[in-house]
Amino acid sequence: MRRRSLLLVVLLLTGLLAGSALGLGASKVFDRPITIVCPYGAGGGTDLTNRALAEGMKEYLGVQVNVINMVGGSGGVGADYVWQKPHDGYTILGCSETNLFLPANGGHFTTAKDWEYFMAGGSPGVAMVKPDSAFKSFADVIKASKDKPGSVKVAASVAGGMWHTKWSLICKAAGIQTNILGYTGSAPSITAGMTGEVDIVHVSVAEALSYMQAKQLRPLCVTELEAYEIPGVGKTPAVVEFIPEAKKVLPMPQWLGICVPADTSKAALAELTEAFKSAMKSEHVKKFLDPSKAYVTYGYYGAKSKEIAQSLESKFCWALFELGAAKKSPAEMGIPKP
């Protein structure tokens, strides 16, 4: 009898310790695995953010959180898939600011008002050249573009996405014309810059950090309102120092995170919010969003993230429309003009 009681105590203690270590039993809502659908390729910023969040969230929820990649339609395929699933919190959409272009791109029929966002962090934009480039500062780029419009070739990731649109708006504010070549993502854009296929590369600092630190690319400016200290590279001036008119279109910040349909049950949404807050404090997310890797931590959720998403969606979609690159009018989708 004593042996049986002792065995029972040992089993109970073992279960409690395991539950404490893994966060098991913390969730009163979720009792089976959760899936984060990343609509972009493996190894990219959104994918890596999703995987860091998944590790941190499962520690709080006590259930497995898996990440799968479902690429296509500039993120629209993944958005369609998640929207068609039950809105119960078990299927989450990985997202970034690129998702906010989808309404104008015709990639998906919902808008920012239809989702609740959890923004983990992001990285500034940067314009870079080869180390031996004749462009010693961004002022040289402006001069060359004015002297010979369209002569400067630029790789700015995906057409109609964040870096492409941001670059186009900055050039429009400066009254200059460059030749933006189409690439399928930031990685091939960076490669094009290093091989000399283009003159300028415009992506995030985090995506190109190792290349700048290895002196394979040289930063000219960050496409932000303020100068930025690039880790291991040095302080880099802001584009507004060369183009003051760019203040009219900036900021256009990158952000990486997850979202769920806005009509997700209150209980599930509340539980996911607590899991996100816990994940942001976890070593998994802290390690990924390390400032030494050129990331800025946000941790936004609720009303704040919703306001940011709707404001950026308005700016992005109307920018595409005014550039003649939108497939749908933002007004038709109820997106107010900024």
Secondary structure as UniProt FT lines:
FT   HELIX           2..22
FT   TURN            23..25
FT   STRAND          34..38
FT   TURN            42..43
FT   HELIX           45..61
FT   STRAND          65..69
FT   HELIX           73..75
FT   HELIX           76..84
FT   STRAND          91..96
FT   HELIX           97..101
FT   HELIX           102..105
FT   HELIX           112..114
FT   STRAND          115..122
FT   STRAND          125..129
FT   TURN            131..132
FT   HELIX           138..147
FT   TURN            149..150
FT   STRAND          153..155
FT   TURN            159..160
FT   HELIX           162..174
FT   STRAND          179..181
FT   HELIX           186..195
FT   STRAND          200..204
FT   HELIX           205..213
FT   TURN            214..215
FT   STRAND          218..222
FT   STRAND          228..230
FT   TURN            231..233
FT   STRAND          234..236
FT   HELIX           239..241
FT   HELIX           244..248
FT   STRAND          256..261
FT   TURN            262..263
FT   HELIX           266..280
FT   HELIX           283..288
FT   HELIX           291..293
FT   STRAND          296..301
FT   HELIX           302..322
FT   TURN            323..324
FT   HELIX           330..333
//
